[in-house]
Amino acid sequence: MPPAPARWFASDNAAGAHPAVLEALVASNTGHALAYGQDDWTRRANAAFCELFDRDVEVLFTFGGTGANVVALSCILPPAHAVACSRWAHIAVDEAGAPERFLGAKLVLLDSADGTVSPDDVAGLSTLIGSQHHAPPGVLSLTQTTEMGAVWGVDALRETCSAARALGLAVHLDGARIANAAAALGGRDALRAMVADVDVLSFGGTKAGAVYGEAVVFLDPSRARHAMNLRKQATQLPSKMRYIAAQYEALLAGDLFIELGRRANASATMLYGLLRDIDELDLGLPPQANSLFPRLPSTVKERLQEWSFFWDWDPRDRRVRWMTAWDTSDDDVMRFADGVRWALEHADN
Ligand SMILES: Cc1ncc(COP(=O)(O)O)c(C=O)c1O
């Protein structure tokens, strides 16, 4: 095999933290600061979020993304209601049933090929409303960038949000990869436009260069009435909050998170460009953000995974996932593409 790249194509959360984040962490490690968010870093990070979204927002930091989603949903879901989401949603597939357990609510799964949800499918939820025998949907939870690597266009996202509003549903956006979407759609203005009809956003930092910690952003602050207590109940109240807030301050300064999302996306586009001519990979259309879902013969896949690790995606369809991160270099991409080509050409050896 050719030399392996320095960095894997396994996931954006396999990457380390950006140096600016680490510097901010070290700088925040001075003296004593009151716990539970009563510190200057948290105040400044809140102000930075208000500036980013150009409106008053309420921000609650959590330890992780599953926790952020659970806290966000618990603040906007009325009693005896269900959460509607795509069948690929992280909350439905990869959170070990945390939303169902914590919310005590049903998830209603909507059909989707790429993680987006059509306005018509949302409108179809009306059949669940009005009968005491059903769990009527109270929240529509969407993901941007989706679990399948799709980036909703601003108009498409807003149309689906409007369909939810027409039924009286609140809207949650799981933005674990909001940085990649903001970068793909052109930056800060696009970010503001895409959340125009969203009530609560789980704003991802971990995949965008943070060490850990996520933010629940209440774009409609009136939804945050019980949020602090719900966060504590959900065991997501960080005591030394300054260490999460300081990371966000660094990521938001000069829109660093968008720049890091852009780098990750550019690496995926470069990888696609280097391998698109290999039909058996079935790469399809260019990546919209930072992931590719190629098909690989199993022997080639195993050889490559030993050489430079990446995850299986859908073994029945022989699909794997290659994901770039903020720190993926051009050299990583070239070496990885060389290795893939080499492994396919030597498939029988
Ligand atoms: C779409 C999405 N939401 C949320 C999360 C957050 O998960 P975690 O609880 O591991 O931080 C992830 C992480 O993979 C994700 O991909």
The ligand as a MOL file (V3000), in Angstrom:
LIG
                    3D

  0  0  0     0  0            999 V3000
M  V30 BEGIN CTAB
M  V30 COUNTS 16 16 0 0 0
M  V30 BEGIN ATOM
M  V30 1 C -26.3560 14.6620 13.6450 0
M  V30 2 C -25.7440 14.4930 14.9930 0
M  V30 3 N -26.3780 14.9710 16.0760 0
M  V30 4 C -25.8450 14.8960 17.2900 0
M  V30 5 C -24.6230 14.3090 17.5010 0
M  V30 6 C -24.0250 14.3730 18.8790 0
M  V30 7 O -23.6940 13.2280 19.4540 0
M  V30 8 P -22.8720 13.0910 20.8190 0
M  V30 9 O -23.8830 12.8340 21.8730 0
M  V30 10 O -21.9920 11.9370 20.5410 0
M  V30 11 O -22.1150 14.3530 21.0890 0
M  V30 12 C -23.9430 13.7400 16.4220 0
M  V30 13 C -22.6580 13.0380 16.6110 0
M  V30 14 O -22.2610 12.1800 15.8880 0
M  V30 15 C -24.5110 13.8430 15.1380 0
M  V30 16 O -23.8920 13.3570 14.0590 0
M  V30 END ATOM
M  V30 BEGIN BOND
M  V30 1 1 1 2
M  V30 2 1 2 3
M  V30 3 2 2 15
M  V30 4 2 3 4
M  V30 5 1 4 5
M  V30 6 1 5 6
M  V30 7 2 5 12
M  V30 8 1 6 7
M  V30 9 1 7 8
M  V30 10 2 8 9
M  V30 11 1 8 10
M  V30 12 1 8 11
M  V30 13 1 12 13
M  V30 14 1 12 15
M  V30 15 2 13 14
M  V30 16 1 15 16
M  V30 END BOND
M  V30 END CTAB
M  END
